Amino acid sequence: MRKQQEETRAAHALRRHPTPKRIPNRIYGRISGATVRIGRLAASVLAIASTGAAAAEDAAPGNLDEISVTAIRSEDRALQPAHTLSEQDIERRLPTDFNEVFRTVMGVGIRTNSRGEAVLRLRGSEERQSQIFIDGAPISVPWDGRADLSLFPASFIRNVSIIKSAAPIEYGANAVLGVVDISTFERSDVFKLNARSEMGSHGSYLMEGEVFVPIGGVDLQLGANHFSRDAISVADGAPIPFDPQTGDGRTNTDLESTSFFAAAALEREWGSFRISAMDIDADKGIAAAAHIDPAEGSPRFWRYPDWHMTQLSLAGDIALSETTDLRMNAWHQRFEQKIVSYDDITYSTAEDQQDDRDRTYGGRLVLSQDWQALTTRLVTSLQESTHTQFETDLIAGTSTEPEQFRQRLISVGGEVDIPLASTVKSSLSLAYDRASTPLTGGRPVQPAISNWAAGGALEWQASNELTITTTLGQRTRFPTMRELYGNALGRFLLNPDLKPETALVGDLTFAWTPAALPLELTLTPWFTRIEDTLSQRNVTIDGVSRRQRYNLEGSRGYGIEMGANWQASSTITLEANAFWQDLKADRPAGGTRPVLYQRPKGQLLLAANYSFANGGNIRAEMNHLGHAFDENEDGTVARLDGSTEFNVKFYMPVKVTTYGIWQIYGAVNNITDTVVLPQLGLPDAGRSFKLGIRLVSD
């Protein structure tokens, strides 16, 4: 039955991708500049691929798709259960960016913060407590420890693995409450062409294209994406009374971005290599926290006129012998941005500008040895990031001297897999993590911080239908350079006494897949205990309110996840996911803080997919978020009401050609125009729609 279910799903699996559209003159310069940069990277890719192709004639079947997964699952390894999104799962969501990929995933929270960044939280974690990897390389900018998911195009994703507990030691320091591991790898023996063009609410449009070319045993992928919008929809003006809306959407939420992607993969009998490059260039506005009266408070009025990231990743897997394997990852990230501050919500007078530049290098080595009775892994990772910034008073026309900051992260550890019985396997790990900041921009030098990390997983195959897995781990998150030294154009008061967070995380997962039914059920109770939780508070000095990061005594949380996936028939798939959590901060005597802020109490997702015989699909979703709490400017606690939104998405083939299948597709999100408020003054988008046409290779 399960095999039949997979075959049915595969028969209806069609990928998404974009059709060319006339490129506006205003983005020609942006595209040509990025083309030069990506062209240089592609030249290196082709040089490496050509050298490898000359070394052997025939590609060996094997595990090339696995080199993009940071923590490999082996026969004897007990790993934390992962929530996976296949290419078909992603396709059904019709996402434009990473933000839309994860928005309705159980236990995953997405919010757009006051800096305009769409950030991810796993089981109520703070966004810096979880890490996101693409092809084995972290994409967070180390200066701030966060990634803006709204700027990464979804079209290059092939599959996703989400671990919502203590991550395996391969992920290194700072991945304390989970990881998202994204793979862009695709393999085929034939040429593929995908294209897409769409239009939507508030002048939004998207065009993108991708080709896959196998040449002499080398697999090449090339892609480009351009997206633009005028604004984000507003469901109701009540949560943002100080936004002068005119019916054209939220003020200062326009976006224009251009992205390029290139990859080359080589597989031989001795192993495999893959190199990939991604370039994103964006110009975006940031919604102000419009629940704050500018006459009494201090909302920020910012824009990012230049946001630019280029990342190069290399992944390899080499068989040193029949029992010894070496996996490696290396990455280089170049990031630049300008932040411009304005005096009011008209954005007519620019006051200050901050120019940031980041250069990051990192690598990871994993040496695995099969000793027959057990398997061992030695893991080492190193990352160094340098941040340079200077500020300009645009009114006075003066600039500060450039300030430079640097952070080094080192992690060294080992893991052993010990089979306890034919149906029971276990894995135990121990690692040493260290963070240092040799350059501090003239601020007082902080001593290096280090800590031990440990973890264990036990997996019991109780029957052919039931698997029980338990995990327990301790991890450390070090403060980022921005948390230690950044003042955000004068908005933050530095705290030289910040300490790292230490998290103890555990869960127990029951996964039941009855042989008589095309059904998958999961149940996971979990807990977290964090010492020295990093948070923010308002501090008033000389009548001026500024924010300051500080350590709470700690926090604790517990919750439960439940998921069901039922292939009701050959055409209908039903999904039901429920998530509940309770997160509280340790309060000092007389303290009033009841919970961790901006964490919804619960989440409920109900979804139905109907697959047509011709390969089309329609998906209906209901996504409910429970209430949460936030903090007003005066430090008082505010309740954020829960919300329920409904979404409908579809794609339908209209013509079969030599190159693939033409489809029309569309989506209406938040049909009832419900207010979704994950943070005070920053509601999510109201009702929105998109309609497009795409060519997908068959």
NUVEX-615673 format. One record per residue (C-alpha): residue in three letters; x negated, y negated, z negated. Coordinates in steps of 0.05 Angstrom, whole numbers, padded with zeros to 5 digits, always signed. Example, Ala and Ser with C-alpha at 12.3 -4.5 7.8 and 13.67 -1.06 7.14 Angstrom:
BEGIN
ala-00246+00090-00156 ser-00273+00021-00143 
END
This chain:
BEGIN
met+00000+00000+00000 arg-00056-00048-00018 lys-00092-00034+00048 gln-00027-00047+00086 gln-00018-00112+00047 glu-00088-00136+00065 glu-00077-00117+00138 thr-00012-00155+00139 arg-00046-00217+00110 ala-00104-00211+00158 ala-00057-00206+00218 his-00027-00273+00201 ala-00091-00308+00181 leu-00106-00368+00226 arg-00155-00422+00208 arg-00146-00497+00208 his-00188-00548+00245 pro-00182-00613+00287 thr-00170-00643+00355 pro-00209-00702+00381 lys-00177-00771+00379 arg-00202-00837+00405 ile-00254-00864+00356 pro-00243-00937+00336 asn-00299-00984+00353 arg-00310-01001+00280 ile-00338-00932+00265 tyr-00384-00924+00325 gly-00444-00950+00285 arg-00429-00907+00226 ile-00424-00844+00270 ser-00486-00859+00310 gly-00528-00871+00247 ala-00504-00807+00214 thr-00515-00769+00279 val-00588-00789+00278 arg-00595-00765+00206 ile-00558-00700+00217 gly-00595-00690+00282 arg-00662-00692+00246 leu-00636-00640+00197 ala-00608-00598+00253 ala-00675-00600+00288 ser-00706-00569+00226 val-00650-00518+00224 leu-00662-00498+00296 ala-00737-00494+00286 ile-00729-00447+00227 ala-00676-00406+00263 ser-00718-00400+00327 thr-00778-00377+00288 gly-00736-00324+00252 ala-00703-00302+00316 ala-00770-00288+00348 ala-00789-00242+00290 ala-00737-00189+00305 glu-00688-00169+00359 asp-00628-00140+00325 ala-00587-00167+00267 ala-00573-00118+00212 pro-00505-00112+00181 gly-00503-00132+00109 asn-00492-00187+00059 leu-00507-00253+00094 asp-00440-00280+00069 glu-00462-00266-00003 ile-00523-00312-00003 ser-00476-00372-00011 val-00449-00343-00076 thr-00494-00363-00133 ala-00479-00306-00181 ile-00475-00240-00142 arg-00430-00185-00167 ser-00465-00118-00166 glu-00441-00047-00181 asp-00465-00048-00253 arg-00455-00122-00269 ala-00399-00146-00314 leu-00379-00215-00291 gln-00328-00265-00315 pro-00263-00257-00276 ala-00259-00308-00221 his-00199-00341-00188 thr-00213-00336-00113 leu-00185-00375-00055 ser-00192-00341+00012 glu-00192-00377+00078 gln-00119-00360+00086 asp-00102-00386+00017 ile-00136-00452+00034 glu-00103-00455+00102 arg-00033-00450+00072 arg-00047-00512+00030 leu-00064-00553+00093 pro-00116-00594+00054 thr-00150-00656+00080 asp-00203-00659+00025 phe-00228-00619-00035 asn-00178-00655-00079 glu-00119-00622-00043 val-00152-00553-00045 phe-00152-00549-00121 arg-00091-00590-00140 thr-00044-00531-00152 val-00094-00479-00176 met-00078-00449-00244 gly-00120-00478-00301 val-00151-00531-00255 gly-00135-00604-00268 ile-00149-00660-00217 arg-00146-00734-00235 thr-00171-00798-00204 asn-00209-00836-00257 ser-00219-00911-00266 arg-00280-00909-00219 gly-00236-00882-00163 glu-00266-00812-00165 ala-00222-00750-00158 val-00253-00705-00211 leu-00240-00633-00232 arg-00227-00603-00300 leu-00226-00529-00316 arg-00182-00508-00374 gly-00180-00579-00400 ser-00255-00589-00397 glu-00285-00658-00388 glu-00307-00665-00315 arg-00381-00665-00331 gln-00373-00599-00369 ser-00360-00560-00305 gln-00402-00558-00242 ile-00385-00552-00167 phe-00432-00516-00119 ile-00432-00514-00043 asp-00474-00458-00013 gly-00510-00449-00080 ala-00528-00523-00090 pro-00494-00570-00140 ile-00460-00630-00108 ser-00452-00674-00170 val-00495-00736-00169 pro-00541-00725-00229 trp-00541-00798-00250 asp-00468-00792-00269 gly-00457-00716-00269 arg-00394-00722-00226 ala-00372-00712-00154 asp-00315-00749-00119 leu-00275-00692-00089 ser-00232-00739-00047 leu-00293-00753-00002 phe-00311-00681+00016 pro-00273-00654+00077 ala-00237-00587+00066 ser-00247-00562+00137 phe-00316-00533+00124 ile-00294-00489+00066 arg-00288-00414+00080 asn-00277-00388+00009 val-00278-00410-00063 ser-00293-00375-00128 ile-00272-00409-00194 ile-00299-00385-00261 lys-00263-00418-00319 ser-00307-00394-00376 ala-00381-00392-00395 ala-00415-00389-00327 pro-00469-00338-00309 ile-00540-00363-00323 glu-00555-00371-00248 tyr-00516-00436-00250 gly-00566-00467-00298 ala-00557-00521-00351 asn-00494-00563-00358 ala-00444-00512-00330 val-00415-00502-00399 leu-00341-00493-00386 gly-00339-00463-00317 val-00360-00471-00244 val-00330-00477-00175 asp-00372-00440-00123 ile-00356-00459-00051 ser-00381-00423+00011 thr-00381-00453+00081 phe-00408-00390+00114 glu-00373-00359+00174 arg-00396-00301+00217 ser-00374-00281+00286 asp-00402-00249+00349 val-00366-00297+00395 phe-00362-00372+00407 lys-00308-00408+00366 leu-00278-00477+00373 asn-00232-00510+00323 ala-00203-00580+00327 arg-00150-00621+00291 ser-00116-00689+00294 glu-00064-00714+00246 met-00028-00777+00224 gly+00007-00792+00159 ser+00032-00840+00107 his+00005-00911+00102 gly-00033-00909+00167 ser-00074-00848+00150 tyr-00105-00808+00206 leu-00154-00751+00211 met-00194-00722+00269 glu-00245-00667+00264 gly-00277-00612+00304 glu-00322-00553+00293 val-00359-00502+00337 phe-00390-00436+00319 val-00443-00410+00367 pro-00481-00344+00360 ile-00548-00350+00398 gly-00600-00295+00399 gly-00583-00267+00330 val-00576-00337+00300 asp-00508-00363+00278 leu-00498-00438+00288 gln-00442-00481+00259 leu-00433-00555+00277 gly-00375-00599+00254 ala-00352-00671+00247 asn-00295-00705+00210 his-00266-00775+00207 phe-00211-00797+00159 ser-00179-00864+00146 arg-00120-00891+00106 asp-00093-00959+00088 ala-00068-00943+00018 ile-00041-00891-00030 ser+00035-00884-00039 val+00068-00912-00102 ala+00126-00873-00132 asp+00147-00926-00183 gly+00117-00993-00203 ala+00134-00986-00277 pro+00067-00952-00297 ile+00028-01007-00260 pro+00064-01073-00275 phe+00003-01116-00259 asp-00007-01089-00188 pro+00023-01139-00138 gln+00054-01086-00094 thr+00086-01108-00029 gly+00114-01040-00009 asp+00051-01022+00029 gly+00023-00976-00024 arg-00025-00985-00082 thr-00071-01046-00079 asn-00143-01033-00060 thr-00137-00958-00046 asp-00158-00958+00027 leu-00210-00908+00051 glu-00252-00894+00112 ser-00301-00836+00115 thr-00342-00799+00168 ser-00374-00732+00155 phe-00420-00685+00193 phe-00438-00613+00179 ala-00490-00566+00209 ala-00514-00496+00190 ala-00556-00440+00218 ala-00558-00369+00192 leu-00606-00312+00206 glu-00600-00239+00183 arg-00651-00184+00191 glu-00665-00116+00160 trp-00712-00148+00110 gly-00662-00201+00087 ser-00625-00264+00107 phe-00632-00339+00107 arg-00583-00396+00117 ile-00595-00471+00119 ser-00539-00522+00118 ala-00535-00598+00120 met-00477-00644+00102 asp-00473-00720+00112 ile-00415-00763+00085 asp-00410-00838+00096 ala-00351-00875+00064 asp-00322-00944+00049 lys-00267-00944-00004 gly-00227-00986-00052 ile-00214-00968-00124 ala-00146-00977-00157 ala-00148-01022-00218 ala-00119-00998-00284 ala-00057-01040-00272 his-00023-01026-00338 ile-00071-01077-00368 asp-00053-01150-00367 pro-00116-01185-00339 ala-00101-01245-00383 glu-00109-01202-00445 gly-00151-01142-00426 ser-00209-01127-00378 pro-00189-01081-00321 arg-00243-01070-00269 phe-00234-01095-00198 trp-00284-01056-00157 arg-00298-01032-00087 tyr-00348-00984-00057 pro-00366-01016+00010 asp-00420-00964+00020 trp-00418-00893-00008 his-00466-00845+00027 met-00489-00774+00011 thr-00534-00727+00051 gln-00547-00658+00024 leu-00592-00603+00052 ser-00587-00532+00024 leu-00627-00469+00037 ala-00606-00400+00013 gly-00643-00334+00022 asp-00640-00262+00001 ile-00702-00218+00011 ala-00707-00144-00003 leu-00777-00135-00032 ser-00766-00060-00039 glu-00709-00011-00046 thr-00700-00030-00119 thr-00724-00103-00120 asp-00689-00163-00092 leu-00707-00237-00091 arg-00653-00290-00081 met-00671-00364-00073 asn-00637-00430-00066 ala-00667-00499-00053 trp-00632-00566-00044 his-00645-00639-00031 gln-00593-00692-00043 arg-00598-00765-00021 phe-00544-00811-00049 glu-00533-00886-00042 gln-00476-00931-00061 lys-00458-01004-00071 ile-00409-01025-00125 val-00379-01094-00117 ser-00341-01127-00174 tyr-00286-01179-00162 asp-00256-01231-00208 asp-00182-01211-00199 ile-00135-01164-00163 thr-00134-01206-00100 tyr-00205-01182-00086 ser-00221-01250-00055 thr-00281-01271-00097 ala-00339-01222-00106 glu-00377-01234-00170 asp-00429-01178-00179 gln-00459-01121-00140 gln-00497-01060-00163 asp-00540-01021-00113 asp-00554-00948-00131 arg-00601-00899-00098 asp-00612-00827-00120 arg-00661-00774-00096 thr-00653-00703-00123 tyr-00693-00640-00111 gly-00677-00572-00140 gly-00687-00498-00133 arg-00670-00431-00162 leu-00702-00362-00161 val-00668-00297-00182 leu-00710-00233-00184 ser-00668-00170-00192 gln-00695-00102-00209 asp-00656-00037-00209 trp-00685+00010-00262 gln-00632+00065-00250 ala-00609+00065-00322 leu-00600-00010-00322 thr-00610-00072-00279 thr-00648-00135-00298 arg-00649-00206-00270 leu-00699-00260-00284 val-00673-00330-00268 thr-00708-00397-00265 ser-00682-00463-00240 leu-00710-00533-00237 gln-00679-00599-00216 glu-00709-00669-00216 ser-00669-00731-00200 thr-00692-00803-00195 his-00642-00861-00198 thr-00659-00931-00177 gln-00612-00990-00186 phe-00611-01065-00186 glu-00556-01116-00198 thr-00540-01179-00160 asp-00501-01240-00184 leu-00465-01256-00119 ile-00442-01324-00143 ala-00510-01348-00166 gly-00547-01309-00112 thr-00597-01278-00161 ser-00618-01205-00169 thr-00650-01165-00225 glu-00714-01125-00216 pro-00701-01053-00195 glu-00694-01005-00253 gln-00714-00932-00246 phe-00691-00872-00285 arg-00710-00799-00279 gln-00684-00734-00309 arg-00713-00664-00306 leu-00671-00602-00320 ile-00705-00534-00330 ser-00672-00468-00344 val-00707-00401-00353 gly-00671-00338-00372 gly-00657-00265-00362 glu-00598-00218-00359 val-00591-00143-00365 asp-00534-00098-00340 ile-00522-00038-00384 pro-00471+00015-00363 leu-00439+00041-00427 ala-00396+00094-00394 ser-00369+00113-00325 thr-00312+00062-00335 val-00347+00011-00379 lys-00403-00037-00360 ser-00434-00094-00397 ser-00481-00152-00382 leu-00520-00193-00433 ser-00558-00257-00419 leu-00605-00306-00454 ala-00633-00371-00427 tyr-00672-00432-00450 asp-00649-00500-00424 arg-00688-00565-00429 ala-00674-00637-00407 ser-00722-00695-00407 thr-00719-00767-00382 pro-00790-00790-00366 leu-00765-00855-00335 thr-00714-00897-00373 gly-00708-00963-00336 gly-00742-01001-00392 arg-00695-00974-00445 pro-00724-00937-00506 val-00751-00869-00487 gln-00709-00811-00511 pro-00743-00747-00535 ala-00733-00684-00493 ile-00673-00642-00512 ser-00671-00566-00509 asn-00626-00510-00531 trp-00615-00435-00523 ala-00558-00407-00482 ala-00530-00337-00488 gly-00473-00297-00460 gly-00442-00229-00454 ala-00388-00195-00412 leu-00356-00128-00421 glu-00312-00096-00367 trp-00269-00035-00378 gln-00234+00000-00321 ala-00179+00027-00366 ser-00144+00060-00307 asn-00140+00055-00232 glu-00090-00001-00242 leu-00114-00038-00304 thr-00180-00075-00315 ile-00197-00109-00381 thr-00254-00159-00384 thr-00278-00199-00444 thr-00332-00253-00443 leu-00367-00296-00495 gly-00419-00348-00484 gln-00455-00409-00512 arg-00477-00466-00466 thr-00505-00536-00473 arg-00488-00599-00434 phe-00540-00653-00436 pro-00520-00727-00431 thr-00528-00754-00361 met-00575-00812-00347 arg-00514-00858-00339 glu-00487-00837-00407 leu-00554-00851-00439 tyr-00575-00914-00403 gly-00520-00942-00356 asn-00480-01004-00373 ala-00434-01006-00311 leu-00442-01080-00295 gly-00437-01099-00368 arg-00375-01057-00385 phe-00412-01007-00430 leu-00450-01015-00495 leu-00509-00966-00499 asn-00515-00915-00554 pro-00586-00888-00564 asp-00562-00835-00613 leu-00523-00791-00564 lys-00532-00717-00574 pro-00518-00659-00526 glu-00453-00620-00528 thr-00456-00546-00548 ala-00398-00502-00528 leu-00377-00433-00551 val-00329-00403-00500 gly-00292-00337-00499 asp-00234-00303-00463 leu-00200-00236-00452 thr-00170-00219-00383 phe-00121-00164-00366 ala-00114-00152-00291 trp-00060-00103-00269 thr-00051-00081-00197 pro+00001-00025-00195 ala-00010+00025-00139 ala+00065+00031-00126 leu+00076-00043-00116 pro+00042-00098-00074 leu+00035-00138-00139 glu-00023-00170-00178 leu-00014-00193-00250 thr-00065-00227-00295 leu-00062-00250-00367 thr-00119-00289-00400 pro-00120-00317-00471 trp-00181-00362-00482 phe-00214-00409-00532 thr-00268-00462-00535 arg-00306-00493-00592 ile-00350-00553-00576 glu-00398-00587-00625 asp-00416-00661-00616 thr-00363-00671-00562 leu-00380-00733-00520 ser-00325-00785-00517 gln-00313-00860-00509 arg-00289-00915-00556 asn-00275-00989-00552 val-00324-01034-00590 thr-00311-01109-00598 ile-00372-01154-00604 asp-00365-01230-00608 gly-00293-01224-00585 val-00311-01182-00523 ser-00286-01110-00518 arg-00335-01061-00489 arg-00334-00986-00483 gln-00386-00941-00515 arg-00401-00867-00511 tyr-00408-00830-00576 asn-00406-00760-00605 leu-00343-00735-00638 glu-00357-00685-00694 gly-00330-00633-00646 ser-00268-00606-00613 arg-00233-00540-00604 gly-00183-00512-00556 tyr-00145-00449-00540 gly-00095-00430-00488 ile-00067-00376-00444 glu-00062-00365-00368 met-00013-00320-00332 gly-00011-00306-00258 ala+00030-00263-00211 asn+00023-00252-00136 trp+00076-00209-00102 gln+00078-00188-00029 ala+00153-00183-00029 ser+00155-00161+00043 ser+00112-00162+00105 thr+00132-00235+00114 ile+00143-00263+00044 thr+00091-00275-00010 leu+00112-00303-00078 glu+00065-00336-00129 ala+00078-00355-00201 asn+00024-00384-00246 ala+00032-00411-00317 phe-00019-00446-00360 trp-00015-00472-00431 gln-00068-00505-00474 asp-00078-00539-00540 leu-00139-00583-00547 lys-00156-00624-00608 ala-00214-00665-00633 asp-00243-00659-00703 arg-00220-00720-00741 pro-00259-00755-00795 ala-00224-00776-00858 gly-00171-00827-00840 gly-00178-00813-00766 thr-00117-00820-00721 arg-00140-00785-00657 pro-00091-00727-00648 val-00116-00692-00585 leu-00166-00697-00529 tyr-00139-00748-00480 gln-00113-00738-00409 arg-00104-00662-00417 pro-00034-00638-00397 lys-00004-00590-00447 gly+00016-00541-00393 gln+00022-00526-00319 leu+00072-00484-00280 leu+00066-00468-00206 leu+00118-00431-00165 ala+00104-00420-00091 ala+00133-00381-00034 asn+00101-00367+00033 tyr+00139-00342+00094 ser+00096-00316+00151 phe+00129-00314+00220 ala+00116-00258+00270 asn+00083-00306+00318 gly+00030-00326+00266 gly+00064-00387+00236 asn+00074-00400+00162 ile+00116-00444+00116 arg+00099-00456+00043 ala+00142-00487-00011 glu+00113-00506-00079 met+00138-00531-00146 asn+00083-00558-00191 his+00100-00579-00262 leu+00051-00614-00309 gly+00065-00620-00383 his+00058-00683-00425 ala-00010-00710-00446 phe-00039-00769-00486 asp-00084-00827-00470 glu-00113-00888-00506 asn-00090-00960-00498 glu-00138-01018-00495 asp-00126-01032-00568 gly-00144-00960-00588 thr-00072-00937-00601 val-00047-00871-00573 ala+00000-00870-00513 arg+00041-00810-00489 leu+00038-00791-00416 asp+00104-00758-00395 gly+00104-00693-00357 ser+00124-00688-00284 thr+00150-00640-00232 glu+00134-00647-00159 phe+00156-00608-00098 asn+00116-00597-00034 val+00131-00565+00033 lys+00077-00546+00085 phe+00080-00510+00151 tyr+00042-00492+00214 met+00070-00461+00278 pro+00036-00437+00341 val+00059-00470+00406 lys+00010-00447+00459 val-00042-00392+00469 thr-00104-00411+00509 thr-00172-00381+00526 tyr-00205-00419+00469 gly-00152-00405+00416 ile-00082-00422+00393 trp-00052-00491+00392 gln-00010-00504+00330 ile+00032-00561+00303 tyr+00030-00570+00228 gly+00057-00616+00175 ala+00067-00628+00101 val+00110-00669+00055 asn+00080-00676-00015 asn+00118-00700-00077 ile+00184-00698-00039 thr+00224-00728-00097 asp+00175-00786-00105 thr+00161-00767-00177 val+00113-00807-00221 val+00053-00764-00237 leu+00011-00799-00290 pro-00053-00764-00309 gln-00083-00828-00338 leu-00055-00895-00361 gly-00049-00944-00303 leu-00073-00895-00251 pro-00014-00854-00225 asp-00023-00801-00171 ala+00006-00814-00102 gly+00081-00815-00093 arg+00116-00785-00033 ser+00070-00775+00027 phe+00071-00738+00092 lys+00026-00716+00149 leu+00038-00686+00217 gly-00015-00660+00265 ile-00037-00613+00320 arg-00096-00566+00318 leu-00133-00514+00359 val-00156-00452+00321 ser-00198-00397+00350 asp-00163-00330+00350 
END
